[in-house]
Amino acid sequence: MAERLILDTSILVEVERGRLDLATVAADDDDVALPAIVVAEYLTGVQLAATAKQRSSRQEFLDRVLAALPIEDYTRLVAERHAELLAHLRRSGTTRGAHDLILAATASSTGRTVLTADDRAHFDGLPDVTVRLVRSPTRP
C-alpha cells in the first residue's frame, strides 16, 4: 500500500553521502515530498560547504532531488497546524527545534509520515505526527 512520506534533512544527507538508498525506504508507488524547510536546511549546507567542489556537488544533488520530488510549501494550513503544535508544547512545558516543528506541522497537515535518520525524540509526543526512523546500514 502506498504511503505519503515527507523527508527530513537527515535523509537527504544520508542519501547524498551514499549511506542510504531512498529506494530501500520508499516504494515506487509511495508519494514522497520535501517540506520547504528541508530545502532551506539543505541549502544552508550548500552555502557552508568547505570547498567550491563540495558546494557544487551538494547543489547538483539538491537539483536532482528537486527535479524528482515536489515541495510542500508553508501554507496557511501548515501555519495553523504549526501554531497548534507550538501551543501544545508550551502547555506541556517542552520544546523542540524550530525547523523540526515546521517539518512536523507540514507532515501532519498534509497527511504524511516523517522519514528521519535522526533521533525520533525530535518528534516524540507531538500529536498527530507520524514518524518513521530510518537507519542506514553504514551510518557511524
C-alpha positions as CSV (number, residue, x, y, z in Angstrom):
1,M,0.0,0.0,0.0
2,A,1.4,3.4,-1.0
3,E,2.4,5.8,1.8
4,R,2.5,9.5,1.9
5,L,6.0,10.4,3.1
6,I,8.0,13.6,3.8
7,L,11.7,13.6,4.1
8,D,13.7,15.1,6.9
9,T,17.1,16.8,6.0
10,S,18.9,13.9,7.6
11,I,17.5,11.6,4.9
12,L,18.9,13.8,2.2
13,V,22.3,13.9,3.9
14,E,22.4,10.1,4.2
15,V,21.4,9.7,0.5
16,E,23.9,12.4,-0.7
17,R,26.7,10.7,1.3
18,G,25.9,7.3,-0.2
19,R,24.9,5.8,3.1
20,L,21.3,5.3,2.2
21,D,19.4,4.4,-0.9
22,L,16.0,6.1,-0.8
23,A,14.6,3.1,-2.8
24,T,15.1,0.9,0.2
25,V,12.8,3.0,2.4
26,A,10.3,4.3,-0.1
27,A,8.4,2.1,-2.5
28,D,8.0,3.1,-6.2
29,D,4.3,3.9,-5.6
30,D,4.9,6.0,-2.4
31,D,4.1,9.7,-2.6
32,V,7.3,11.3,-1.4
33,A,7.8,15.1,-0.9
34,L,10.1,17.6,0.7
35,P,8.9,20.3,3.1
36,A,10.1,23.8,2.1
37,I,12.1,24.0,5.4
38,V,14.2,21.0,4.4
39,V,15.1,22.7,1.2
40,A,16.3,25.7,3.2
41,E,18.2,23.5,5.7
42,Y,20.0,21.6,2.8
43,L,20.7,24.9,1.0
44,T,22.4,26.1,4.2
45,G,24.7,23.1,3.9
46,V,25.4,24.0,0.3
47,Q,26.3,27.6,1.3
48,L,28.6,26.3,4.2
49,A,30.5,23.8,2.1
50,A,34.2,23.9,2.7
51,T,35.2,23.9,-1.0
52,A,33.8,25.0,-4.3
53,K,33.8,21.4,-5.4
54,Q,31.8,20.3,-2.4
55,R,29.4,23.2,-2.8
56,S,28.9,22.3,-6.5
57,S,28.3,18.6,-5.7
58,R,25.8,19.4,-3.0
59,Q,23.9,21.8,-5.3
60,E,23.8,19.3,-8.1
61,F,22.5,16.6,-5.7
62,L,19.8,19.0,-4.5
63,D,18.9,20.0,-8.1
64,R,18.3,16.3,-8.9
65,V,16.2,15.8,-5.8
66,L,14.1,18.9,-6.6
67,A,13.5,17.7,-10.1
68,A,12.2,14.4,-8.8
69,L,10.2,15.4,-5.7
70,P,7.5,18.0,-5.1
71,I,7.9,20.6,-2.3
72,E,5.2,21.0,0.3
73,D,5.0,24.8,1.0
74,Y,4.4,26.5,4.3
75,T,0.8,27.2,3.6
76,R,-1.9,28.7,5.9
77,L,-3.0,25.1,6.8
78,V,0.6,24.3,7.8
79,A,0.8,27.6,9.8
80,E,-2.4,26.7,11.7
81,R,-1.0,23.2,12.5
82,H,2.3,24.8,13.5
83,A,0.5,27.1,15.9
84,E,-1.4,24.1,17.4
85,L,1.9,22.2,17.9
86,L,3.6,25.3,19.5
87,A,0.6,25.7,21.9
88,H,0.8,22.0,22.7
89,L,4.5,22.3,23.6
90,R,4.0,25.4,25.7
91,R,1.2,23.8,27.6
92,S,3.4,20.7,28.2
93,G,6.5,22.8,29.1
94,T,8.6,21.1,26.4
95,T,10.4,22.5,23.4
96,R,11.5,21.3,20.0
97,G,13.8,22.7,17.4
98,A,12.1,25.3,15.3
99,H,12.8,23.6,12.0
100,D,11.7,20.2,13.3
101,L,8.4,21.7,14.4
102,I,7.8,23.2,11.0
103,L,8.6,19.8,9.4
104,A,6.2,18.1,11.9
105,A,3.4,20.7,11.1
106,T,3.9,20.2,7.4
107,A,3.8,16.4,7.7
108,S,0.7,16.5,9.9
109,S,-1.3,19.0,7.9
110,T,-0.6,17.1,4.6
111,G,-1.2,13.6,6.0
112,R,2.4,12.5,5.6
113,T,4.8,10.3,7.6
114,V,8.1,11.9,8.5
115,L,11.1,9.8,7.4
116,T,14.1,10.7,9.5
117,A,17.6,9.3,10.2
118,D,17.8,11.5,13.4
119,D,16.6,10.6,16.8
120,R,12.8,10.2,17.0
121,A,12.9,12.4,20.1
122,H,12.8,15.4,17.8
123,F,9.1,14.4,17.1
124,D,8.1,12.3,20.1
125,G,5.0,13.5,21.9
126,L,3.7,15.7,19.1
127,P,0.0,14.8,18.5
128,D,-1.0,13.5,15.1
129,V,2.6,13.4,13.8
130,T,3.7,10.0,12.5
131,V,7.4,9.3,12.3
132,R,9.5,6.5,10.9
133,L,13.1,6.2,11.9
134,V,15.4,5.1,9.1
135,R,18.9,3.9,9.8
136,S,21.3,3.4,7.0
137,P,23.4,0.3,7.2
138,T,26.6,2.3,7.0
139,R,25.8,5.2,9.3
140,P,28.5,5.6,12.0
